[in-house]
Amino acid sequence: MVVTGFQGVTEKSEAISTLGRGGSDTSAVALAAALKAEECLIYTDVDGVYTTDPRIEPEARRLNEITFEEMLEMSSLGSRVLQIRSVEFGGKYKVRTRVLSSLRDPKLGVQDELSCSTLITQEEDRKMEEALISGIACNRDEAKITIPGVPDTPGIAHKILGPIAEANIDVDMIIQNAGVNGLTDFSFTVPRSDLTRAIERLEKKVIDEIGAKKLHTDKNICKVSIIGIGMRSSVGVASKMFEVLSKEGINIKMISTSEIKISVVLEDKYMELAVRTLHAAFGLREA
């Protein structure tokens, strides 16, 4: 059976449409789920999922296994191995997904080929001992907007971010400082490519309405994240991350956490140094 890799139909009109960049990943996982396949093999231009970008850290290591939850975090934070929707679909329908290289010698045996790949699976199916950190993701497509002197009143976040959402601009990290004398500072990040549109929306619909005097922007930032389900059962991970960055003289501008992820916003010029230093500090070079 041969199926086109990135086409589908719209939900309402059933018009033929494309699924976007990496849409063939989603098609493959959806077909595997429908056919109740044991595994979905996705051949791409890399031979698996690495602990971080090998172009930044030459000692990055290919992972034998990773959970859907970890892979979803890595995909959303900058890793472009698989389309995010394919990972979501695989996790929802429990389709074990394997990433392999399409550039390998076609004469390789099946077992040799499978041994040079990464299996994405459910957390309960992992055979290996749970690692503290599985990978490090980084992203330069970030810009920060800060509005100082915002009234510290209920609903102020909606007044600021509502027009941003109406413009279909994704908001990532958000920080609202503790109020002083009824005023606070409100900061958030958006994709760097959407910064100009975000500023236009704020200046047109928000600044005067909330009584703010100005806004500040910073395009020279990046986001670095450590991901691992091992964080659920360990303490001190954030402290170690912050200590490692501090020793390199890297200042943290913003922090965001979840159960299996810690993200920090840094000056753009420190991204490669931060990734390499954290990769070594958390022992990701070792198998």
N, C-alpha and C positions, 0 to 999 in steps of 0.2 A: 504494500500500500504506500503510495506517495501522496503527500499532502503539502500544499503550499505553507510556508513557514510563518508568515506574519500577517495573514489576511483573516478577516472575519466579517460579520455583519453587525450593523448597529441594532440596538435593542428594540427601537420603536419602528423604524422604517425598513429594517432589514436590508439597507443599502450596503454594498460591499465597501469595506474600509480597511485600513491598515492598523496594526496594533502598536505602532511606534517602534523606536529603536529597541532591538532585542526582543521583538515580539515573537520571533520563532521559538524562543525559550518557553514562553507562556503556552504557545500552541503545543509544543512537545509534551509539557507536563500535563496539560489538559487532556490530551489524547491518551497518555499513559494512565491517567486516573480513570477515564471512561472505559479503557480496555482492561483495567485492573492488572496492569503490568507489574512485575516484581520490582523492576527498576526502570528509571528513565535515564538514558545515556545522552548527554548533551556534549557534542563535539564543538569545540571552539578554538580560538587561536592561542589559548594557554592550556597547560596540562593540569590545571586544578586551581584550588584556592590557596593563596599564600598568606603567611602570617602578616605580611604587609607588602607594599608595592616594591618589587625587586629593583625597580629603577631608582628608588631612594635608598633602600637598604639591600646591598648585594647579598647579604647573608640571610635574607628572608627564606623561609622554609615552606615547602608545600605541605599542607595538612592532609593527613590520611582521612580524617573524618571531621565534620563540624555539624552542629545542630542547625535546624531551620531557623531557630530563634536568633542564634549568633549570625547566621548568614544574612538574615533579614536586616539586622542592625548594620552589618558591614556594607550591604548593598545600599542602604539608605544614607550611609555616612561617607560614601565616595568610592567604594569598591565597585567596579563595573564588570565583574565576571559574569553575573547573571542579572536579567531584568528583575526588578523588585516584585512585580506581579507574579512571575513564575515561582519565586520563592514563597510568596504568600499562598499561592495555589497548592504547591507541593506540601507545605506544612498543614494546610487545612484538610487536604484529602489523603495525607500520610503517604505521599508518593516518594519513595527513596530516589534521590536524584544524584547522578554521578557526573562530574565534570571531567572531560578528557580532551586531549589535544587532537585536532584534526591534521596536525602537521607531522605526526609520528610515522615511522616506517610502516607501510601497509603490510609488510611481511611479519610484523610482530604477532606473537600468539596472543590469544584472548587474555590469559592470565597475566602475561607480561604487560599488556596494555592496561588492565584493570589495576595493576600494582602501581602504575604511574598516573594516579588520578585522585580526586577528592570525592568522598561520599558525603552527601548532605542527608541527614536522617533525623529521626525523632530523638529527643534527649534520652528516653528510656532504652533506645536501641544501641546506644554507643557502647562499644566493646572496650575502648581504651579508658584508662584512668582519667578522670576529669581534670583538665588543666585549669590553672587559675585564670590565665589570660590566653585567649585563642588567637587574637589578632589585633592589629592597630590600623585604623583607617584615618585618612587625612583628606582635606578638601580646601582648595583655595577659592572656591566660588562663594565667598561670604562677604558681607558688608554689614557694618553695625550702624544703627541709628539711635541717637540718644536725644531725648527731649527733657531738658532740665526745667525745674520750677513748675512741675505739673501738680494741680490740686490733688491732694491725698483724700479723695472722696470715692464712695461706691460708684461703680460703673465707668470709671475713668479708663480702664484698660479696654473696655468695649468701644468707647468713643475714639480711642487711638487706633485700635486694630481693626475695627469694623470696616472702615473705608479701604484698608489694605486688603482685607479678605474679599471685598466686593470687586477689587481689581484683579482677583485671582493670583495674588502674590503670596507665596508660601512664607510663613514666619517660623523661624526655628527656635532659637534660644531667647528667653525673655527674662529680664531682671527689673524689679521695681524696688528701689531702696526704701528703707524705713523713713517715714515722714518726719520732717522737722518744721515746726511752725505752720503745719497744714500744707506743706509742699513736699514733693518728692521728685526724684529723677527716674525716668522710665526709659529703658534701653531694650532693643531687640535686634535680631539679625535677620537679613533677607538674602536671597541669592544676589550676588554682585551684579548680575545682568539686569536685575529688576530694581536696582537702587534708584535710578533716575525717576522711574514711574512712581515708586514709593514716596519719594520726596515731593513730587508734584501732587499726589493725593493728600499728603499731610499738610502741605502749605495751602491747598485749596479748601480742604474740608475740616481740618482739625485744629491747627495752631491757634487761630483767632478764636474759635469756639471754646476752647478749654482755657484760654487766657495765657498760653505759653508765649514766650518772647522769641524763641529761636529753636533751632535743632542743630545737632552736630552729627557728622557722618565720618566713618572711617572705612576706607576700602582696603587698607593695607593690613588685613587680618586673615587668619586661616583657622580651621578647626581641626584638632587632633583628638582622636577617641581611642580608648582601649576597650575591648569587648571580650567577655568571657563568662560562661555560666558558672564558673568556679567562684565568681564573686559573691554568689548567693550564700555560700557557706564559709566565707572568709572575711576577716576584718583587716583594716589597715591598708587596703589597696589604694584608696584615694590619697591617704597620707604619704604612701610610698611614691605615688605618681607626682605629687606636688613637691616632694623633697628632691626627686631626681631632676625635675625641671628647674627648681631653685638653684641647685648646685651648678647648673649650666648658665645661670644668670638670665633665665627666661621668665618673664613676668606673665602672669595669667590675668586676662581681662574679664573673662566670663567663665562660669562653670555650670554644667548641666549633668544630671545623673539619672540613671534608671537602675533597675534590679541587676542588669548584666552589662551596663555601659557607664563610662565616665567620659564626658567630652569637655574640652577646654578650648577657649578662644585665645589665640596668641598673635603676636606680631607676625606678619607674613614671612619675614626673613628668617624666622626660627623654625619653620615647619620641618625641613629635612633634618636638622639637628635634633629636634624634639622626637621625631619618629625613630631615628637611629639610637638615640640614648635610651628611650623607653623600651625599644626592642631588646636591647642588651640587658637592661635592668630587670626585666621580667623573664629573662631566660628563654626567649622565643627562638634563639638560634639552635638550641638543643632539641633533638628529636624526643 
